[in-house]
Amino acid sequence: MADSTASSLSETATGQAHPLLEVRDLAKRFGGLKAVDHCSFQVERGTITGLIGPNGAGKTTMFNLITGFIKPDSGRILLDGQDIGHLRPDEIFMRGMCRTFQIPREHGTMSVLENLMLVPAGQTGELWWNALLRPGQVRSEEARHLHKAQEVLEYLQLTHVQHEYAANLSGGQKKLLEMGRTLMADPQLVLLDEPAAGVNRTLLQSIIKNIQTMARDRGITFLLIEHDMNMVMSLCNPVIVMSEGRKLAEGEPEAVRNNQAVLEAYLGGQYATAAG
């Protein structure tokens, strides 16, 4: 019995006894609208998990709840086994969760490189007196951030626009920049809100490749909302389907693709013919 207890405690300590993200019976109401209606699901470590459903299904509200932009009426949100439902977005960010937005929120009047260098938290140079009292430390820290930012830009193939104002980038380049900003934070979990929206097919392939590489080589876990079903079915496993604030289905892409309720309600004729 003692050995079993010790083993259980050891698993908890190493983070192996629980999923990276767990949503438990989460609910959020806006007036008479149940945006999220006692929804539960898990995101396992190392996965690229898709979250799909029609407009109004509650997906973006779910993202806003998970990342602390709004607070749930009830239920729990666990990150690495710890309850984060009461935390602010910046506190959740400090615990290793980052998100992107359907409409990128770049700092348009700053360069691409500056957008990346702004991300690391707790920079010594944020306090003006450190520039006077600890100039060497400030310079050394900025040099490290610059080196890391340049590595990220090379990784995402954005080096050629590093000195361009972020506002001047194309939609796809802005999506890549948002991914770069998440990399600067060394996250364990990234929430992507419609990374394919407004992106041309060439840059979309680059985004898909980068998501796969970041998951494989950097151990980053992804949860993404996406309406591009071709992207979801080729990239994500598992896929979670939401409807009217609840989880309708969950499973491997092929199982979801052949789920009759999902086909009828969400994927429509695009996959109904293929599934038949």
N, C-alpha and C positions, 0 to 999 in steps of 0.2 A: 504493500500500500504506500509506504514511504517512497519507494523507488518510482511508483506511478506519479505521485504528487510532485516529486523532484523533476521528473521528465516533463510534466505539464508546465511547471514553472519555467523550465529551461526553454521550452517551445515558445512560451509567451515572451520571454526575455529576448529571444532572437527574432521575434516578429513572424514566426512561421505558423502560429496557431490561429491566426485570424487574417481575413483579407486586408488589402491595403486600404480600401474604402468600403464602408458599409453604411447603407441608408436603411433605417429601421422605422417602418410605419410612419413615414413623414407626411405631414399634412400642412397645407397653406391655403387659406381662403382670402379672397379679396371681395368684401361685401357678400353678395349672394353667390359668387363664383368659386367653386372648388377647383383651384388651379392645380394643386397636388392633393390627391385623395388617398391618404394612408398607403403610400407607395414604399416598397422595400426592394432593394437589390444590392448586389455586391460587385466590387471590381477587384479581381485577383491581381496580384503582383505580376508584372511583366507582360500583361495583356494589352491589346489594342481593342477596347470594348466600344461598340457602336451603340448609340442611343437614338432610335428613330421613332417616327410617329407623325401624324398630320399636324398642320398648324393648329395651335390651341390644345395640343395634347399635354402640355405642361413641361416640356423639355427645358426651355430656357429658364422658366421659374425654378426648376430643379437645379440647374447650374447656379442660379443666383442664391439659392438656399445653401448649397454645398460650399460655396465660396464666401459666404457670410455677407453678401450684399443685401439680403433680406433675411429675417429670422422666421423660423417655422412656428406654426401654432402648436404643433405637437410632434412627437417623434424624436429620433436621435440621428446624428451624423457622426460616424467614427472614422478617424484617419489614423491608420496604424494602431488601432485599438483604443485610441484616445478620443473622447467626446469633444468635438469642435463646434457644436451647434451654437454655443454662446460667444464664440470668438469673432473679432472684427476681421475684415478682409486682410489687413496688413499682418495680423497675428497668424492667420491661416497661411499666408504667403511665407512667413518665417518658418513654418513647419514643413515646408517643402511642396506645397500645392500652388500651381500657377494656372491661369486661364487665359484664353484669347477670346475675342469677341467677333461676332459675325461681321460687324463693321469695325475695322481696325482702329485702335485708339493710339496711333503714333503721335509723338510730339512733332508736329509738322514743321515748325520753325527751327528745329534742331536737325543736325545732320544724322544720317543713318548710324554712323559711328558713335555719335554723342548719345543717341537713343539707347544704344547698348551699354555704354559706360555709365549711364545713369542708374542702371538696374541694381547692382549689388548694394545690399542694405548695410547701414552702419558705417559708411565711409568716413574716415577721419576728417577729410576736407569739408564735410557737411557743417562742421562747427568752425566758424570764421576764425576763432582765436588759434585753432590748430595750425593755420597757415602761418601764423607768427611764431608760435611756440614750438611746433613740430614740423617744420617745412620738409625736412628729410623724410619723415614718415609719410607725409602727404604725397610727396613726389614718388616714393617707392611704391605706395599703394596704387597710385594712378598708373604707373608703368605696368604693374601687374594686370590691372583692369584693361588697359590698352592692348596688351599682348593677348589676353583672353578674348577680347572683342574682335580682334583681327583674326584669331583662329576661328571664331564663330562665323564671321563673314566669309572666310575662305570655305568653311564647311558647307555653308548655304549658297555658295557661289554668288555672293553679293559684294565682293571686294570692289568691283568696278563702279559701284554707286555709293561707296562708303562716305564720300564727302558731299553727296547730294542731299538737299533738304528732303526729309522724309515725306513731306506733303507732295513732292513731285513724283513719287514712285507710282508704278502701276498697281492695280488692285492685288495682283498676284505677288508682286514684290513686297507689298505691305503685309501680306499674310506671312511671307517668309521672314520679314523683319520681326513680326510678333513671335514667331517661333524662335528666332534668335534671342529675343528678350527673355523668353522662358529659359533658354540654355544658359544665359548669364546668371540665372538664379540657382543653377544646379538642382532642379526639382526632382522629386521622386514621382510625382503625379502631375500630369498636364491635362486640363480640360480644354478641348478645342470646340468652338462654336462655329459650325459650318465652314470648315477650312476651304471647301471647294467653291463657295459662293462668289460669283463675280470673277473667277479665275479662268484664264484661257487654258486650253488643254495641255500645252507645253509646260507651263508653270505648274499646273495641277500634278503632272507626273513627277515633277521635282519635289513638290510638297509631299506626295505619297511616299516617294523614295526616302525623303528625310525622316518622315514619321517612322518608317520601318527600320531605318538605320539607327535612329535614336533609341528605339525600343530594344533593338538587338545589341548594339555596341555600348550604349550608355545605361541600359537597364531602366529606362524611363517607362512608366506605365501611362497609358492614354485612355481617356474617356472622351468620345467625340460625338457631337450632334451633327447629323448630315442628312441632306435630302437627296444627294446623288447616290442612288442605289447601287450603281455599278461600282462606285468607290467603296461603299460600305461592304458589299458582298465580297469584294476582292481583298479588302484590307483588314476588316474587323472580325474578331472571334474572341468572345461571343458577341451576339447582337441582342440588345434589349429593346422591346417595343412598348411604347407608352400610348395609352388611349384615355382621354378624359381624366387625366391626372393619375391614372393607375397603370401598373405594369400588366400588359396584355399577354406578352410572350417573351421567352428568353431561350437562347440556344445557339448552336453553330449556324453559320450563315445559310447553309443548305436546308437545315431544318426549319428555320424561320421563313426562308424563301418558299417552302412547300406547305407552310401552315395555312390552312384555308381561311381562317379568320383574319390573318394578317394580309393574305393576298386580296381578299375582298375589301377590307377596310383601308389598307394603306398602300400596297404596292400596285394594285389595279392591274390593268391589262399589260403593263410593261413586263411583268414576270408571270402573270397568270398563264399566258400561252406557253412560255418556256417550261413552267412547272407541269403543265398538263402533258 
